[in-house]
Amino acid sequence: MKAKTMLITVIAFLSMCSCGQSKEEKAQQMAAKYLKGTLYHFKSYEPLQTKVDSFFVSLSCDNKAIEFTLEMLKLFQSAEEYARNVEHAERSMDIWSPNRFS
């Protein structure tokens, strides 16, 4: 009895999930609704469909991108080092100034 009710519940749940629209259909409806309000002659326009069949850029294989990334990391490290040096200099200046005025 328990298995039967569980099976009926699962079938009902799956049928309810399959009745909804896909994300692509929802996006198309939202775009059509927006364009109907924006365009003067909506029925004269036809939607275009594009497909990307390949992607030729890979940053992990691009030597120039890797070099720029390494250079940028070195610059960030030097900027952090300079900020630490400035903080250290300000602290030591406060300690050694005669009237604590820097």
C-alpha positions as CSV (number, residue, x, y, z in Angstrom):
1,M,0.0,0.0,0.0
2,K,2.8,2.4,0.9
3,A,4.7,1.6,-2.3
4,K,1.5,2.3,-4.4
5,T,0.9,5.7,-2.8
6,M,4.6,6.6,-3.2
7,L,4.5,5.6,-6.9
8,I,1.4,7.6,-7.5
9,T,2.9,10.6,-5.7
10,V,6.1,10.4,-7.8
11,I,4.2,10.1,-11.0
12,A,2.0,13.1,-10.1
13,F,5.0,15.1,-9.2
14,L,6.9,14.3,-12.4
15,S,3.8,15.1,-14.6
16,M,3.4,18.5,-12.9
17,C,7.1,19.3,-13.5
18,S,7.0,18.3,-17.1
19,C,4.0,20.6,-17.9
20,G,5.9,23.8,-17.2
21,Q,7.7,25.8,-19.8
22,S,11.4,25.5,-20.3
23,K,13.8,28.4,-19.6
24,E,14.2,29.0,-23.3
25,E,10.5,29.3,-23.9
26,K,10.1,31.7,-21.0
27,A,12.9,33.8,-22.3
28,Q,11.3,33.9,-25.8
29,Q,8.0,35.0,-24.4
30,M,9.5,37.7,-22.3
31,A,11.5,39.0,-25.3
32,A,8.4,39.0,-27.5
33,K,6.4,40.8,-24.8
34,Y,9.1,43.5,-24.5
35,L,9.4,43.9,-28.2
36,K,5.7,44.2,-28.7
37,G,5.7,47.2,-26.4
38,T,8.8,48.7,-28.0
39,L,8.6,48.2,-31.7
40,Y,6.2,50.1,-34.0
41,H,5.6,47.2,-36.4
42,F,6.2,44.1,-34.3
43,K,4.8,41.7,-36.9
44,S,7.2,42.8,-39.6
45,Y,10.2,41.6,-37.5
46,E,11.4,38.0,-37.5
47,P,13.6,36.5,-34.8
48,L,17.1,35.4,-35.7
49,Q,18.7,32.2,-34.5
50,T,22.4,31.9,-34.0
51,K,24.4,28.9,-32.9
52,V,28.0,28.9,-31.8
53,D,29.6,25.8,-33.1
54,S,33.1,26.3,-31.7
55,F,35.1,28.5,-29.4
56,F,38.7,29.2,-30.4
57,V,40.1,31.2,-27.5
58,S,41.6,29.5,-24.5
59,L,43.3,31.7,-22.0
60,S,45.1,28.7,-20.4
61,C,47.0,28.1,-23.6
62,D,47.6,31.7,-24.6
63,N,51.2,32.6,-23.6
64,K,50.7,36.3,-23.8
65,A,47.7,36.2,-21.4
66,I,49.7,34.1,-19.0
67,E,52.6,36.6,-19.1
68,F,50.3,39.5,-18.5
69,T,48.7,37.7,-15.6
70,L,52.0,37.0,-14.0
71,E,53.1,40.6,-14.5
72,M,49.9,41.8,-12.9
73,L,50.4,39.5,-9.9
74,K,54.0,40.9,-9.5
75,L,52.6,44.4,-9.6
76,F,50.0,43.6,-6.9
77,Q,52.7,42.1,-4.7
78,S,54.9,45.1,-5.0
79,A,52.0,47.4,-4.3
80,E,51.2,45.5,-1.1
81,E,54.9,45.6,-0.1
82,Y,55.0,49.4,-0.7
83,A,51.8,49.8,1.4
84,R,53.4,47.8,4.2
85,N,56.5,49.9,4.1
86,V,54.5,53.1,4.2
87,E,52.6,51.8,7.3
88,H,55.8,50.8,9.0
89,A,57.4,54.2,8.3
90,E,54.3,56.0,9.6
91,R,54.4,53.9,12.8
92,S,58.1,54.5,13.4
93,M,57.7,58.2,12.6
94,D,55.0,58.4,15.3
95,I,57.2,56.7,17.8
96,W,60.3,58.7,17.3
97,S,58.8,62.2,16.8
98,P,59.4,64.4,19.9
99,N,55.8,65.6,20.4
100,R,53.9,62.8,18.7
101,F,53.1,65.0,15.8
102,S,53.6,63.6,12.3
